[in-house]
Amino acid sequence: MRSLSFFCLLILVAIPCGAVTASDYYNHVIFDNSITSDYYYYSGGRSVFPSTVELLSGSIPVEKKNFFSPPNALRLQWRSVSGGSWETEVRVIDMRNRLTNFLGDTLYMWCYSPEEISAADLPAIQLEDEQHNFTAPLKLDGVVADIPAKRWIQIRLPLSGFQTASVHAFEASHLHSIYFSQGAADNLPHTLIIDEIKIDDRGAASPVASEIRKAPHAPGNIRAKGYDRHVDISWDPVADADLQSYVVYRSIGKHKFEPIGIQSGDINRYEDFIGSSGVKASYRVRAVDRSYRRSILSGVATASTRELSDDEMLTMLQEACFRYYWEGAHPVSGTTLENIPGDDRIVATGASGFGIMALIVGVDRGFITREQGIERMQKILDFLEKAPRYHGAWSHFINGYTANTMLVFGMFDNGGDLVETSFLMQGLLAARQYFKGQSEAEQDIYSRITNLWESVDWEWYQHSPSDNALLWHWSPQWSWYLDHRLTGWNETMITYLLAIASPTHAIPAELYYSGWAGQGPAAVAYRSGWSGSSAGDRYVNGHTYYGIKLDVGEGSGGPLFFTQYSFMGFDPRGIRDRYTDYFENNRDIALIDRAYCEANPGHYQGYGADDWGLTASDDQLGYLAHSPDLTTDDGTITPTGALSSFPYTPQASMDALKFFYRDLGDRLWGVYGPHDAFNLTHNWFSPVYMGLDQAPIVVMVENYRTGLIWKMFMSNPEIQPMLDKIGFRPDTAEKTEKASVGKH
């Protein structure tokens, strides 16, 4: 039993009360919890004898018994001895496209010790920013009070008290790391548990301000639904400008309610991964503001976990990932955020197309009503119609609030992105056929999508009639400066298909074979350049990998998103061009990926028949297109790789789903399904979800189950004539039957 309940505390200092909205959570919080329960990935340390500091795999251990924000904290244990030294580091979590911009003038952290520690014996604290500018060590003697035994207190350190010690000035708003290092050499062992480290504004934290503000209202309408190994808890959001987070409490059997986790104030859902079926649990939720005023507890919701069938697990997976595009969509535009958490301005054009296809699945599966789907589609179309277009193409990224182009990839990225536009249009065309009812609203959707479709000037991106390939970008300022040729094998096949299919601005069908499947010097150099292999540099591969022959593709096939992005709407079953049946080729790439992970030539932890899926994602060091080769494989598995391969490898994908969920769910499963990626070798689990990765799971699982999105996209009248122009022809009856989709 835990020694302290959450917030059953004696607080010895005044508490801050900054008026900050929930969306600013990550502009304040540096540490609240560790995804992994053994040691905190975003930390490190070392010691010089005779001093010691406890580390686990070179990182700070996680404390699971005593915490301020459940379910864990950091445990700092040291002995400071004359002649030695020690230090530990807590790093700010780097999230894709999230600008580091901490707001406030004071550094706060909650501290607890099983025994009293005098301020003189506490560690010194030193700060470093993103440019590696740093402060002098701040000794806490005379700055903070002694730490009492078995009592949580909050340490408050004005940032003005940290003096720059580097050549250039330290910038607290761009904080990168907090260092704890040896203080007084008392030669005694000490334990300090540290939790909820954040930067906030001291000026809004006076006792008067604290007294005049009321505690938040309790969350209402709490709901709980049990699944195979977890319970989904949701509630109505609390409207409070100072809301910081929610605390979730659980009771199993007749035991009292204990805190099990927190959720940032902008999300009113929590996933409790219990880890077994047949467990009945009850839940209550409390709202907490930035001054740590707590609402009363909510009402009670109860649910039980139960063993799910494979079919039920697929529905569970689809519904969870669908929430990214429903609950997590941009509030103004309705389109898809690049990642969550992240910069809440940045919506991604291609991911928005994927999100539209996920929306169709959500309606068809009953996750939302058809009326809700229609309303969301109208909102999305309103946004797309006012966003800048560049000869009909949208930019890669758009500001969800203003609809302006966002130059996320640099100053040359201020124009049209034809590939992102094709991903968006793939989704829009599927929606045009799905929302094709007789109501005025659906007829309006059909007409508006048709107008957008017919106004994309695909011909423009051929650059000139003499060019034999499409180009990726065009900018009114930089023209064709980004001279990026579209050459397969990769994710851009759908761009050629749609450009040839266009009823108003079509390119010649011959460009499919001169551009996409081109075999001239430019195409060969392009393929060998990115793959580092001559295998497949002339489009056709023909080599065998792990006993599997690969018709088309560079090297051993590349990242798995190549088999997914162009094939979410385009149905490759039972047809072939001059080179291959792409359903079979995609299946072979997925099988090679799995076989590579089984062979595990890099000797990475966890790899096997149920732990596979090498594709593009962030990893612990940054973005990488992971592939089944030793050059790009670093031990990172991205669940969308295996889970979006369901049409090609249903049993292998189901094995992966059960492993990701049942074995790793306590670290991997969250409000939008599986987090983006993980690396068991480095004990790293991504803190984010990505718009490009959750939707393919929803859509490709549905294509496996019913073929819905394939049917919708392929029913557009422009598609079959396009295939005829290119020269796609029916495959053999035997192969067609082999590629058929299972019905569920």
Residue, then its C-alpha position, 0 to 999 in steps of 0.5 A: m500500500r502506498s504511504l501517501s495518497f495523491f495531494c494528501l499533503l502538507i504544503l510548506v510553501a505558497i503555490p503558483c497560480g498562473a492563468v494558463t490554458a490547458s493547451d499550454y501544458y507543455n510550455h510549463v511542464i518539464f517532467d510529470n511521469s515516466i512512460t517506462s517504470d524502471y528508469y527515465y529515458y530522458s535522463g542520465g548521470r555519472s559519478v566520480f569515486p568516492s562519491t556515488v549516485e544511483l543509476l539504472s542503465g545510466s539513467i535516473p531510476v523511477e519511483k513507483k511508491n511515492f509520487f506527487s502526480p501518479p503513477n511515478a516520480l524520479r528517485l535521486q539517491w546519492r552520497s557526496v564525498s570529499g574528493g569525488s563528484w556526481e551529477t544527474e541530468v533531466r532533459v526536456i522531452d523533444m517532441r516533433n515540431r514543438l517549439t521549446n518556449f517555457l513560460g514563467d519566471t520560476l522553476y518549481m519541483w515537488c520533493y519528498s524524502p523518507e528522512e529529513i535533508s538539510a538544505a545545505d546537503l541538497p544537490a546543487i542545481q544547474l540549467e542548460d539551454e538548447q544552445h548549450n549555454f548554461t548557468a553556474p551551480l545554484k546551491l540551495d542552502g539559504v534559498v529553500a527550507d530543509i526537506p522534512a521527512k515523509r512530507w511533500i513540499q514544493i521547491r520554488l527557485p526564481l529563474s533570476g537567481f540562476q547566473t549565466a556561466s557560459v560565454h553567451a547568455f543562458e535562455a530559460s525559455h529554451l531550457h534543455s536540461i536540469y542538472f542535479s550535482q554534488g553539494a555538501a560532502d557530508n558522506l551520508p546516503h540521501t534519497l530525494i524523490i522529485d516530481e512535477i518539475k515545471i516553469d511557471d509565473r510567480g507573479a500570479a501565485s500570491p496567497v491573495a490570488s490563490e484565495i480569491r479563485k475557486a477550485p475547478h468544477a468536478p468532471g461530469n458524465i464519467r464513462a468507462k468501457g472495458y476492453d481486452r486488457h484495458v479500460d477506457i475512461s472518459w468524461d465531459p471537459v471542465a471549462d476552466a481557464d486555469l485547468q492544468s490536468y485531471v487525476v484519475y482514481r481507480s478502485i478494484g474490489k472493495h479497496k479504496f480509490e487510489p490515484i493511477g494517472i494524470q491527463s493534461g487538461d486538453i484531453n478528457r480521456y484516459e486509458d487504464f491498462i490493467g494487463s489482464s481480462g476479467v477484472k472489474a474496476s471503478y473510476r473517479v476523476r478530479a480536475v486540478d488547476r495550476s495552483y493545485r486546487r482540486s475539484i471534488l471527485s466525480g461520480v463513479a463509472t465501472a467497467s470490466t475487462r474481458e477477453l476479446s475475439d480477434d474481430e473485436m480487437l480490430t474494432m478496438l484498434q480502429e476506434a482508438c486510432f480513429r479518435y486522433y482524427w475525431e477528438g484530436a482534430h484541429p478545433v478550427s479547421g477539422t483537419t489533421l494535426e501533424n502530431i499530438p502533442g506538438d504545435d497545435r497550429i500545424v495541420a498536415t495536408g497528406a495526413s488530412g487526406f488520410g484522416i478523411m478516409a478514417l472519418i469514413v470508417g468512423v461513420d461506417r463503423g458507428f463510432i460517430t453518426r453519419e450526420q456528425g461525419i457530414e458536419r466534419m466534412q463540411k468544416i474540412l471543405d470550408f478550410l481547404e477552399k480558403a487555404p492557399r493553392y499553388h496551381g491547384a496544389w496545397s502546401h505540405f503544412i497549413n496553419g489550422y487557425t489561419a489557413n496560411t501556408m506554414l514553412v515547417f521545412g524551411m524557406f523554400d517550402n512556401g509553395g505547392d506539394l504535389v505528393e501531399t496534395s495527392f494524399l489529400m485528394q485520395g481521401l477526398l475522392a473516397a469521401r465524394q463517393y461515400f457521401k453521395g446521398q440525396s440530401e442537400a448536404e451530401q450533394d453539396i459535399y459531392s459538388r465541392i470535392t469535385n470542384l477541388w479535384e478538377s482545379v488541381d493543375w497536375e500538368w503544371y507539375q510536369h514543368s514542361p511538355s518535354d519533361n518525362a516526370l512530375l516534380w514534387h514542388w513548385s513555389p511562386q517565389w522559388s519556382w522549381y528550385l526544389d527540383h525533386r523528381l517523382t520516381g518510384w518505387n516509393e510512396t508517390m505512385i498515387t500522384y501519377l495515378l491521379a495526375i493521369a486520371s484528372p478530367t481537367h489537367a491530366i498528364p500523358a499516361e506515358l509519364y507513368y513509365s517514363g517518370w514513376a517507373g522510368q529507367g533513364p539515368a536520372a531515375v537510376a541515380y535517384r533510386s540508388g542514391w536513396s537506397g544505397s543499393s543497385a538492386g531495383d535501381r531500374y525499377v525492377n528488382g528480381h532479387t530474393y530476400y529471406g526466400i521471398k522474391l521481390d518484383v519491384g522495389e529498391g534494396s530489400g523493399g524499403p520502409l513499409f509506408f511505401t506499401q500503404y500511402s498510395f494503396m489506402g484508396f487505390d485497390p491493387r488486387g487482381i490487376r498488374d502493370r508491365y512489372t507486377d501485381y502490386f498487392e502481391n508485391n506489397r505483401d512480399i515487402a511486408l513478409i520480407d520486413r517480418a522475416y528480417c525482424e525474425a532473423n534480427p541481424g542487428h541483434y535488437q531486443g524484442y525483434g521476432a515474428d510478432d515484433w516487426g514493422l520497420t517504417a518511417s517515424d521518429d526514433q529516440l534520436g530523430y526522424l528516420a525511414h527505418s527499413p529491413d537493412l542494417t543501414t537504417d534499422d536501429g531497433t525502432i519498431t513503428p506499430t503502423g508498419a505491421l498494423s497497416s499491413f493487415p490486407y497483405t499479412p493478416q495473421a502476421s499483423m494480428d500477431a503483432l497487434k497482440f504483442f503490441y497490445r498485450d505485452l507492451g500495452d502498459r507503455l505503448w497503448g494510449v488514448y489514440g491507440p498505440h504510440d508512434a514508435f518504440n525501441l526496446t533496446h534503448n527502453w524508449f517509447s515515443p511520447v507522441y502520435m503522428g497523423l500520418d501513422q494512425a490513419p493508415i491503421v484505421v483504413m487498411v484494417e478496414n480494407y482488410r475487413t470489408g474493402l470499404i475505402w478501396k470500393m469508394f475510391m475505385s468507384n470514382p468514374e475517372i479511375q478505371p479509364m486511367l488504369d486502362k490508359i496506363g495498361f493495367r490488366p486483370d491478373t490471373a483468376e488464381k492470383t485474384e482469389k489469393a488476394s481477396v479480402g476476408k469478410h468480418 
